[in-house]
Amino acid sequence: MKSKATGIQYIDNQDQGEIFDLKIDVVRDENGQILSGLVFGSTQSQNEASILIARKGEFKLNPLLGVGIGDALLDENLLEYRHKIREHFATDGLNVKHLDFYNLKNFSIDAEYE
């Protein structure tokens, strides 16, 4: 089985363009032919962000995956979301080692693929 921690990268806050668009870096040969364009690398942080942001039904291949963290903005009890984070990360193969989610403005998640 291939690792989900490596793959095609999205544009992030350090790149120009729309967040979550594909990161493209065109490489051409001496004749101007395109040799490569998509950027491959570590994708764990973007996978974590995608799972946190998405709601159930937004992933075509896994419609039950998605925490829907945006809904927590109107909720005072974050316990349910701590459980959802652990559950949905585990569904994707991520093992949560540390989860500090008691404040929406300052939280941290330490996870790794099994």
For each residue, the residues with C-beta under 8 A, 3 or more apart:
1:
2: 6
3: 6 113
4: 7 43 44 47 92 93 113
5: 42 43 44 47 112 113
6: 2 3 40 41 42 43
7: 4 40 43
8: 22 23 38 39 40 43
9: 12 22 23 39 40 41 42 43 46
10: 19 20 21 22 23 43 46
11: 15 16 17 18 19 20 21 22 23
12: 9 15 19 23 46
13: 19
14:
15: 11 12 23
16: 11
17: 11 21
18: 11 21
19: 10 11 12 13
20: 10 11 50
21: 10 11 17 18
22: 8 9 10 11 38
23: 8 9 10 11 12 15 38 39
24: 37 38 39
25: 36 37 39
26: 34 36 37
27: 34 35 36 37
28: 31 32 33 34 35
29: 32 33 35
30:
31: 28
32: 28 29
33: 28 29
34: 26 27 28 37
35: 27 28 29
36: 25 26 27
37: 24 25 26 27 34
38: 8 22 23 24
39: 8 9 23 24 25
40: 6 7 8 9
41: 6 9
42: 5 6 9 45
43: 4 5 6 7 8 9 10 46 47
44: 4 5 47 48 94 111 112 113
45: 42 48 49
46: 9 10 12 43 49 50
47: 4 5 43 44 50 51 92 94
48: 44 45 51 52 89 94 109 111
49: 45 46 52 53
50: 20 46 47 53 54
51: 47 48 54 65 66 67 88 89 92 94
52: 48 49 67 69 85
53: 49 50 66 67 68 69 70
54: 50 51 58 59 65 66 67 68
55: 58 66 67 68 70 71
56: 63 64 65 66 68
57: 63 66
58: 54 55 63 66
59: 54 62 63 65 66
60: 63
61:
62: 59 65 91 92
63: 56 57 58 59 60
64: 56 91
65: 51 54 56 59 62 88 91 92
66: 51 53 54 55 56 57 58 59 88
67: 51 52 53 54 55 81 84 85 88
68: 53 54 55 56 71 72 84
69: 52 53 72 81
70: 53 55 73
71: 55 68 74 75
72: 68 69 75 78 81 104
73: 70 104
74: 71
75: 71 72 78 80 81
76:
77: 80
78: 72 75 81 82 101 102 104
79: 82 83
80: 75 77 83 84
81: 67 69 72 75 78 84 85 101
82: 78 79 85 86 99 101
83: 79 80 86 87
84: 67 68 80 81 87 88
85: 52 67 81 82 88 89 96 99 101 109
86: 82 83 89 90 96 99
87: 83 84 90 91
88: 51 65 66 67 84 85 91 92
89: 48 51 85 86 92 94 95 96 109 111
90: 86 87 93 94 95 96
91: 62 64 65 87 88
92: 4 47 51 62 65 88 89
93: 4 90 113 114
94: 44 47 48 51 89 90 111 112 113 114
95: 89 90 111 112 113 114
96: 85 86 89 90 99 109 110 111
97: 110 111 112
98: 108 109 110
99: 82 85 86 96 108 109 110
100: 107 108 109
101: 78 81 82 85 107 109
102: 78 107
103: 106 107
104: 72 73 78 107
105:
106: 103
107: 100 101 102 103 104
108: 98 99 100
109: 48 85 89 96 98 99 100 101
110: 96 97 98 99
111: 44 48 89 94 95 96 97
112: 5 44 94 95 97
113: 3 4 5 44 93 94 95
114: 93 94 95
